[in-house]
């Protein structure tokens, strides 16, 4: 059974940093493209960054240049290092696994950026 468990969210001041983690179980992340999505209040879920099994990464939107996605296959874990956080980054962040048929998500972790 595919399970994705996010952690590391919380309240942070503008300009601060957070490092999100996602521990996967039921499969090996080394064989899949993995990613992070976020959903802001009243908006649809949107891709933040992804990393394929060759460690090629892609980030988009306001995450470019500020957020770094990485993976540790030995720990079956992916990470999202978020820097220079701003109030517009406030959202629920979801870990994801991509296949040719679907995308699986974790339950999410709340990130709130506020002074």
N, C-alpha and C positions, 0 to 999 in steps of 0.2 A: 504494500500500500504506500503510495506516494505521500510523504509528509514534509512540509516545509515550516520551520518554526523560526520566526523572526524575533530579534531582541535588540536592545540598544537605543530604542527611542526614548523621548523624554522632552523636558523643557530646557531650552537653551536661549541665551541672549543673542540678539543680532550680532553678526560677526564671529560667532562661536563655531565650534565643530562638534560633530557626532560621528561615531562609527557604528553602523548597523551590521548585525550578523544574521546569517540565516543558516541553520543547521538542517541538512536534508537527511531523510531516512527513507528506506524502501527502494532506493536506487543509488547509483553512483553518479555524482555530478560530473565526473570526468568525461562522460559520454554525451553530455547534453550542453546546449546553449542555455545559460541561466541569466536571469536579469532581475532588475528592480523596477517596479511601477510605483506610482503614487496617485492618490486620489484626494484632491482638495475638496473642501466643502462645496456641495452644489455642482460639482463638475465630474466629468467622466474620468475613469482611470487612464493614466497616460504613462507611456514608457519613459523611464529616466535613463537607464543604462543597461547594457547587456554585454556578456562575455561568452565567446564560443569555446569549443573544446580545444582550440588551438591557442587560446588566450588572447585572441583578437578582441578588442573592446570597442564599444560604440556608446556614446552618450549624446543626448540631444536636448535642445532647448536651453533653458537657463542653467542646466546641470553642466554643460560643457565648460571645462576649465576649472570647475569647482568641486565636482564629485568624481571619485575614482572607484571603479568597481574592480574587485579582485577575487581570486578563488584560492582555496587550499584544498586540493583533492585528498590529501592525507587525512584531513579533518572533516571531509565532506561538507565544507562550509563555504559560503560566499559572503563577501563583505561589501559595504558601501561606505567609503570615507567621504563625509560631507563637510566641506570647508566654506567659510565665509557665508554662513547661513543667514538668510533674510526672512522677514515675516511671510513673504510669498512662498517660502518653502514649507510652510505649515501644511501638513497633510498626513494621511495614513500611508505608510510605505509598505509595499507588498513584495515579497520575494516570489520569483516565478521560475518555472521550468518550461522550456519550449520543446514541442515535438512537431512533427509534420501535421499532426491532427488537431492538437489543442495546446492550450496553455494552462498549467496548473499554478495555483496561487496559495500562499500561506494565509494566515488570518490577519496579518498586518501588525504594524507597530506605529503608534502615534508619535509624530514629531511636531512639536510646537515651538515656534521661534517668536519670542516676545520679550520685551524689556519689563 
